[in-house]
Structures are given as C-alpha cells and as structure tokens.
Amino acid sequence: MRKLVLATRNRGKIREISAILDHLPLKVTGMEEYPSLPPVAEEGSTFAENAQKKALTVARFSGEMALADDSGLVVDELGGEPGVHSARFAGPGADDRANNALLLKRLAGVPPEKRQAAFHCAMVLAFPDGRTFLVEETCRGRILDAPRGEGGFGYDPLFFYEPTGMTFAEMDPAAKNEVSHRGKALRRMVKLLEELLSRGEL
C-alpha cells in the first residue's frame, strides 16, 4: 500500500484529513514518523507558496508522496490579517488561546457587520521527483466577540458560519468537513488521488 505523508504535526489537521482519506488504498501517516526532518520555514507571501514548500520538503526527505496544506484566517477589517501568519499571529510559539485573544483585541468595538472573514486553504500534493498538484478553497463567515464551542482548533471557536448558526467549534466534525475550506480542498484532492490511482500513476 502506497504511503502518503501528511506534512503537519497538528493533530487536529491530521484527524480531519485522515477521516476524509480513509476510503483510499493509502497508508496515511504524519511527520511524527520522521523526527529528524528539519523544520520548514513558512516564509512565503501566500498560502500556496507555503504549502508547496512544505509538501516538496517532506516528499524529498521521506521519499514518499506528501500532502501539505497552508490554511489561515483572512479578516476583512484587518486588511487580510492574520493571513499567512495565522498560526503565529500572537508571536512565535503562540497557542490557539493567545491567537484568539489577540484577534478579539484587534476587533474590539468593531460591529458584527464589519467582522466578515474567510478561512483560506491551499493544499499541495508533492512527489519526490518534484511533481506538484495544487488546489485552493475558501469558506466565508464572521468573527464573534467571544468564543463558542469546545471542538475544532485554531480560530474555530470565533468563526461563525451563518448557514448553520454555529461556530466551527460547535459543529460536528463531519458537518464542519462538508463546508470548511480544508474539507472542500480535500475533496478536490481526493478526486485527484482517485484519478492518479485509476491511471496507475501512484
């Protein structure tokens, strides 16, 4: 069975991605199998640049195909911030709680109608020979003035998805995957993997 290495150590992402890929004849693993893999500096100016760099680095190091995503929150009122800096919005090593607290501080006093935002996801499948495939998706919502829900990760407790009347952190994981930026990108990536498998190219 062909191995697919997920280029992340984020357990939340690994759970979400593995659940959507579980029907494919692939052995899905994370970067914990490669403890000597050096950190990949995410210095790109776009989500796509960072995803491609991560995927190619992991594919070449592991000798296996690798799947990487770079996702983040783009807040209209903040001119697109935190954007590619979403994971370290509150500084290097910041956790979800610190990032969420800073976002709320930056949006203090901003009325609900001006708290529009979107999650963005760029996902890249890379091979050790340098081939790459890119898909990108978004999901629009609104930033609340206080967190709600215990599920998800990252900015999920603050991201209110209007059609469901819930934050991503309040939604069932399967329901979230149906509408989220990462879920939509993954479904497109699954179709690509299925095509490559059917053509015997994996």
C-alpha positions as a printed Julia matrix, in Angstrom:
202×3 Matrix{Float64}:
   0.0    0.0     0.0
   1.41   3.4    -1.04
   2.26   5.76    1.82
   1.02   9.33    1.98
   2.81  11.59    4.47
   0.8   14.5     5.85
   3.2   17.4     6.19
   1.96  18.54    9.59
   2.35  17.84   13.29
  -1.02  19.45   14.06
  -3.12  16.6    15.47
  -6.36  18.39   14.64
  -5.42  18.63   10.98
  -4.23  15.0    10.92
  -7.58  13.79   12.3
  -9.59  15.86    9.81
  -7.53  14.86    6.78
  -7.26  11.16    7.7
 -11.03  10.89    8.1
 -11.65  12.12    4.55
  -8.9    9.93    3.03
  -9.79   6.72    4.88
 -11.5    5.06    1.87
  -8.42   5.28   -0.34
  -5.88   2.42   -0.52
  -3.21   4.58    1.09
  -1.33   4.35    4.36
  -1.72   7.84    5.79
   0.87   8.98    8.29
   2.12  12.23    9.81
   5.53  13.78   10.25
   5.99  12.06   13.62
   7.43   9.13   11.64
  10.27  11.42   10.55
  11.58  13.07   13.75
  14.83  14.13   12.08
  13.01  16.15    9.41
  14.17  19.75    9.82
  11.51  22.42   10.38
  10.18  24.04    7.22
  10.27  27.83    7.43
   6.91  29.13    6.21
   8.21  32.36    4.74
   6.04  32.54    1.63
   3.77  35.51    0.97
   0.85  33.25    0.01
  -0.77  30.1     1.36
   0.09  28.31   -1.9
   3.81  29.11   -1.63
   3.98  27.78    1.92
   2.01  24.62    1.11
   4.22  23.83   -1.88
   7.42  24.33    0.11
   6.19  22.05    2.92
   4.94  19.33    0.59
   8.11  19.23   -1.53
  10.41  19.27    1.5
   8.6   16.33    3.14
   8.3   14.36   -0.11
  12.01  14.66   -0.87
  13.07  13.91    2.71
  10.77  10.89    3.16
  10.95   9.52   -0.37
   7.14   9.27   -0.29
   4.37  11.41   -1.71
   3.37  14.15    0.7
   0.3   16.26    1.24
   0.6   19.71    2.78
  -1.83  22.49    3.37
  -1.35  26.03    4.46
  -4.51  27.47    5.89
  -5.38  30.65    7.66
  -7.91  33.26    8.51
  -8.29  36.43    6.45
 -10.24  39.17    8.24
 -11.59  41.93    6.01
 -11.49  44.66    8.68
  -7.82  43.87    9.41
  -6.74  44.21    5.78
  -6.35  40.44    5.37
  -4.62  39.72    8.66
  -3.68  37.37   10.19
  -3.4   35.63    6.79
  -0.27  33.53    6.31
   0.72  34.42    9.88
  -2.45  32.87   11.38
  -0.66  30.16   13.37
   1.78  32.67   14.9
  -0.43  35.77   14.99
   0.38  36.43   18.66
   4.08  35.7    18.16
   6.41  32.7    17.73
   5.19  29.71   19.7
   1.78  31.28   20.37
  -1.04  28.85   21.09
  -4.65  28.98   19.89
  -5.79  30.8    23.03
  -3.24  33.6    22.56
  -4.03  33.98   18.85
  -7.77  34.15   19.53
  -7.25  36.68   22.33
  -5.22  38.95   20.04
  -7.83  38.69   17.28
 -10.57  39.72   19.72
  -8.44  42.61   20.94
  -7.79  43.84   17.39
 -11.53  43.69   16.62
 -12.72  45.25   19.87
 -15.56  47.67   19.19
 -16.0   46.58   15.56
 -19.72  45.93   14.87
 -20.9   42.49   13.68
 -21.48  43.61   10.08
 -17.82  44.61    9.79
 -16.4   41.37   11.24
 -16.53  39.42    7.96
 -13.75  36.91    7.41
 -12.81  33.86    5.41
 -10.77  30.77    6.03
  -8.43  30.01    3.12
  -6.76  26.7     2.34
  -4.07  25.9    -0.23
  -3.33  22.19   -0.5
  -0.44  20.64   -2.4
   0.31  17.02   -3.26
   4.02  16.58   -3.97
   6.17  13.7    -5.17
   9.88  13.09   -4.53
  10.55  13.73   -8.24
   9.31  17.31   -7.88
   5.8   16.97   -9.36
   3.18  19.03   -7.51
  -0.59  19.48   -7.7
  -2.36  22.49   -6.1
  -5.98  23.09   -5.07
  -7.34  26.13   -3.2
 -10.66  26.72   -1.41
 -12.26  29.24    0.94
 -15.13  29.42    3.44
 -16.69  32.73    4.46
 -18.05  33.6     7.88
 -17.97  36.18   10.66
 -15.82  36.66   13.76
 -17.79  36.67   17.02
 -16.88  38.82   20.03
 -16.41  35.77   22.29
 -15.5   32.1    21.67
 -18.23  29.45   21.43
 -17.87  25.67   21.36
 -15.35  23.08   22.5
 -14.48  21.34   19.23
 -12.17  22.13   16.35
  -8.92  24.02   16.76
  -7.31  27.32   15.86
  -9.83  30.11   15.3
 -12.82  27.71   15.1
 -14.45  28.98   18.35
 -14.63  32.52   16.92
 -15.58  31.67   13.32
 -19.37  31.87   12.96
 -20.74  30.07    9.9
 -24.05  31.77    9.06
 -25.87  28.88    7.28
 -25.65  26.68   10.4
 -25.95  29.38   13.06
 -22.92  27.86   14.79
 -19.2   28.37   15.09
 -16.89  25.77   13.58
 -16.09  24.71   17.17
 -19.79  23.98   17.81
 -20.29  21.91   14.67
 -19.96  18.15   14.44
 -16.6   17.35   12.77
 -18.3   15.65    9.81
 -20.63  18.62    9.3
 -17.7   21.01    9.51
 -15.77  18.99    6.92
 -18.69  19.35    4.5
 -18.39  23.13    4.35
 -14.93  24.07    5.58
 -12.12  25.41    3.42
  -9.98  22.36    4.21
 -12.83  19.9     3.68
 -13.62  21.33    0.25
  -9.94  21.34   -0.76
  -9.53  17.77    0.46
 -12.48  16.52   -1.56
 -10.92  18.0    -4.67
  -7.6   16.41   -3.71
  -9.33  13.04   -3.17
 -10.69  13.19   -6.72
  -7.18  13.88   -7.99
  -5.76  10.96   -5.98
  -8.52   8.68   -7.28
  -7.66   9.7   -10.87
  -3.95   9.08  -10.3
  -4.71   5.69   -8.72
  -7.01   4.69  -11.59
  -4.28   5.56  -14.1
  -1.67   3.63  -12.12
   0.37   6.79  -11.53
   0.8    6.37   -7.75
